[in-house]
Amino acid sequence: MARGLILIGAFGLAACGDSGAGKTNLSSAERIAAALDVCAAGRGAFAENLCADRELAALDGEVRDALIAEAADVSDAGAQLLVRNQNRWLEARRISCGIADAEAEPTQEQQSCLESEFRARARDARGAVQEIGGYVFQRMELVNATPVTEEVAEAMGDAAPAAITRDIRFPRIDGPQTPAIQRFNELAAQQPQYRFEDATNESVDYRIAFAGTELISVRFDLSADTLGAAHPNSTAKAVTVLMTEGRALAQTDVFAANSDWRRFVTQRAVAEITRQYREDDFTPPERDVQESATKPHLWLVTERGLTILFPPYSFGAPYVMGGTEVTIPWADLRPYLNPAAPAPIRPAA
């Protein structure tokens, strides 16, 4: 049986359905600690080797303590998801550190790799749950790894990594699963875009830009690094959900239909990007800027204004110049806004 399944069994919670919104005595700190205790009996050879190393055992304890503290703010279902996330993470780190055989004793180099990963995880675990705008957001993680094939290892030689990795993160609203919250969770969920056979390391991270009763806006940063490619491919996007209607933001939710908003937004973005890249003597083509600036999946809604995301290649610049963003305050956009737009877009009375 896989190690992750053993730990979930130790947790002893009911099946993790979104309908389980409450907390019971099963989600006590002791119960969660037991589920996350890698050093308990019967966890397998990899766990035994990990816990035999004093430094690794101490770092694992730091991760466990951080996750226990985070679990205090989520439901039973949310607590079980925290455990599952950690199980996946540990299995992926074993493989990415080069320990393909779970029964094998790690080398000193592999031990050092695990120590570095655990230190980062201890810091990372402290932000697994966020309370913003009256919601409890829980970080979901699709973390996997697979050893590189013999063919890839032979072709790349010493430059070959130990594994192909996948680290995809997205927010889930915990608590009572109303239709609106269920819809947000569906729209915010991210899935892999590559197979492991594609030999591509894939990562997705996010930041919640705004959360309120009427609207939630989330920024996603995505990266795909194919082995042997000249450089990783990076991009960004926004997922903005109208909570009152359970759907993604559309152009007409923000701007009045008959206003000249496209021209204004495009010209404002061209001027700002030109300012940002003045040392490169670069002025973006207006056509390229308009094509990106008018797409709602590149609009991040913030308290201050509308942030337009311009990923690499999206505004007529070479990849080496990277991506950028332009924020236009709501006050400047007021003549063009839909009077019935959701807050914080809606013009002040």
N, C-alpha and C positions, 0 to 999 in steps of 0.2 A: 504493500500500500504506500502511496506517495506520502511524503512527510506532511504536506499541507493538509491532506485529508485527516491525518492523525490529530493535528492540532485543532481542526474544526470540531472533530468529535469530542475532544477534551473540553471545548467551550460549552457544549451541551445546550445550545439555544435551539429554539424552534426553527423550522425552516425559514430562511430569510426572504420573506415576501414583503412587498412595500406596504402591505396592510398592517404589519406589526409596528405600530407607531409609538407604543408606550415603553416604559421601563418596568422591569420586575426584579425580584431578588436574584434572578439568574444573571443579571448584568452587574452584579456587585464587583468591586475592585478585585476581590479574591478570585472570583470566577474568571475574570478576564486575565488576571495574572497567570492563572493556571493554564489557560488556553495558549498564552504567549510564551510559556516557560520552555525554551528550547532545551534546557538542561535537565528536564524531568526524565524519568526512566522511560525506556521504550521508544525514544524518538529517532533511533537509527544511528548508523555509524558516523554520518556527517555531523550530526548534532553532538555526538560524543567527542569527536575530534575538536569541534569548535569549543566546547565547554572545557576541554582539557587545557586550553590556552587561557591563562588568567586574564590577559588583556582583552581577548575577544569575549570572554564570559562577562567581564565587567561592562564592556560596551553594549552587549546584548541586554544587560540589565538596564542601562540608560534608555535604550530604545523602548523596552517594555514599560518602564516607568512613565515615559512620555506618552505612550499610547493609552495607558491606563487613565492618565489625566485627561486625555482627549475624549476617551469613551464616556466620561462622566457627563458630557454634554449632548450625547446622542441616545437614540432609542435602542432597544434590544437588537433590532434589525441593523441599525447603524453600527453597533458594537461588533456584531458578527462580521460585517463588511470590513471593519478595521482589521480584524484577525485575518480574514481572507487576503486582504491586501498585503499584510506582513508576510504571510506564508508564501505568496507569489514572489514577493521581493526577495526573500531569503533564498528561495530556489533559483531565481534568476541570477543573484549575486554569486552563488556557488559556481554556476556554469560560466558566468562572465569572468570570474577570477581564474578560470582554467581548470577547475576541478570537475572534469567531465564524469568521472566515476564517483558516485556518492559514497562508495565504500572506501575509496582511497584516502590515505593520510595526506593532508595538504603539505606542500613544500613550504620553505620559508618565504619564498616570493609570493606564493598564494596566500599564506597567512597575512603578509603585509597588505596585500590587496584587500582582503576581507576587513582588516582593521580600518583601512581608509574608508571603505564603503560603510562600515558600521558607524564611524564617526559622523559621516555626512548624514546618515539615516537618523541618528539621534537628534541632530539639529532639525532635519526635515520633518520628523514625526510631530514636532511641537506645533506645526501649522496644519495638521490633518483636518481640523474642524475650525470653522470660522463662523462667528455670529455677526451678520451684516443685514441691516435694513429689516430686522424682525424675522429673518430666516436663519436656520442653522444649515450651513453648507458643509458637506463632508466630501473630502477628496477621494475620488475613485481612482484606482490604478490598474491598468492592464500592463503588467510587467512580466516579460518572458525573455528567455534567452535560449539559444541552441548553439552547440559547438560548430565552428566552421568546418566545412567538409575537407576531406583530405586533398581534393583537387584545388580548392582555394588556398589551403595552407602551402601546398607545393608551389603554386603559381606566385604567391606573394612572398614566400620565404620568411625572413625575420620580421617583415612588416605585417604579417598576418596577425589579426587579433585572435584571442582565444574563442570568441563567440560573436554571433550576431545578436543584437539586443533590441528590445522593444520596451519603451517606457512611455505609456500614454496615460495622461491624467485629465480628469474633467470633474466638474462639481456635481454633486447630487444633493438636493434639499432633503433633509431628514425630517422626521416628525409625521404628523397626520398627512396621508397622501390624498389630498384633494385632487379633483380633476386638473386644476391649473398647475399644481405642483407636479403631478404625474407627467403632464405635457412638457413642462420645463425640463424635467429629468430626461425625457425622451429626446428633446431637441438638443440638449447640452451633451449627451453621451457621444463619445468619439470612438471610432473603430479603426483598426489597422488598415492602412492603404497598401501595404506590401506583404507578400508572403516571405517566410524565412528563406525560401528557395531563391528569392531575388537578391540575397546577400546585401541587404540594406538595413542599416541601423535606423530605427525610427523613434522619434520622440515628439510628444505633444505636452505642452504645459499651458497653464491658464492663469488669468487674473480677473477677479470680479471688479468691474469698473463702476457699476451702480446696481443697487438692489433696493427696490421700493415696492409698494403695494401694487402699482400699475405696471411696472416694467423692471426687468433684470437684464443687464448687459454684461457680457463676458468676452474677454479677449483671449484668443488662443494663438500660441506661437508653435509652429510646426517645423520639424527638421527631418530630412531624410538624407542619410549618408551612405551611398552605395560604395562598396569596396572597390577600389581602383578608380573611382571617379575623381575628376580634377578638384572638386570642392563639394561640400554638402549643399543641398537645395533647401532653402529656408523660405518660409512664407508666414503670413499672419492672416487671421480672419476674426470676425466678431459673430457671436450668436446673441441676438437681442430678442427677448421673448415678451410679448404683451401678456401679462399674467391675467388680465381681465377677459381675454379672448382665447388664450392658449395657442397662440400662433407666433410665427416669426415676424419681426418688424418689416413693414413695407414702406416704399417711398411716400405714399399718400398719408401714412400715419405721422410723418414728420412735416412734410411741406404741403402748402396749399396748391391745389392742382393747377391753377391758372397763373401762379406767380412765376417769376423769371429766376427761380432758385438754381437751376442747373448752371446758368451763366455765372451767377454770383459765386457759387461754391467753387466752380472751376477756376475762375480768375483769382479768387482768394488763395486757392491751393497753389496755383502756378507762382504767384508772387511769393508765397511763403517758402516753397521748395527752392526757388531761385535764390532767396536770401540764405537759406541753409547751406547751399552749395556754391556760394559766390566765390569762395577760394578756388573752386574747380572750374570757374567760369562756365557753369552749366545752367541752362534754362530749359526746363522740361517742355516737350511738345504739348500744346494745349489739348490736342485730340487724345493723347495718351492719358493725360491727367483727368480729362472729363470721363473717359471710359471707366476709370477706377473710382473717381470721386462720386459717381452717381449710383454706385452699387451698394445696397443696404447691408450685404454681408461683409462690407469693409467699413461700416459705420459703428463706432463705439460710442454709446451714450454715457456721458458723465454728468455730474452735477453742474460743472462749469460750462460745458458746451458739447458740440459734436466733434469727435475725433475721427478723422478719416485715415484709415490705414493704407499705406502704400508699400506693399511687399516688394522685394527685389524684382526688377524687370517691369513693374507695373506702371512706371511713369517715364519711360523712355531713357532710363539711365542704365549703364552696364552693371553687371552683377557685382563688380568690385565696389561699387558705391553703396551697396546694401539697400535696405529699405528705410522708410521714414514715416512720419505721421504729421498731420496738420490738425490743429484744434481751432475751431471757430466758435467763439462764445455765443451763447443763446441770444444775448442782447444784440449782437451784430446780425443774427439770422432772423430777428423778430419780424421784419416785413414779409418774410417768405414762409413763415411757419403756419401750420394748420392750427386754427384756434382750438380744435378739439383734440390736439395731440396729448398723449399721456404725459404725466409728470416724470422727469423734470423738464421735458421739452416744452410743454404747454406754456405759452406766454403768461407772465404775471398779469393779474387784473389791474 
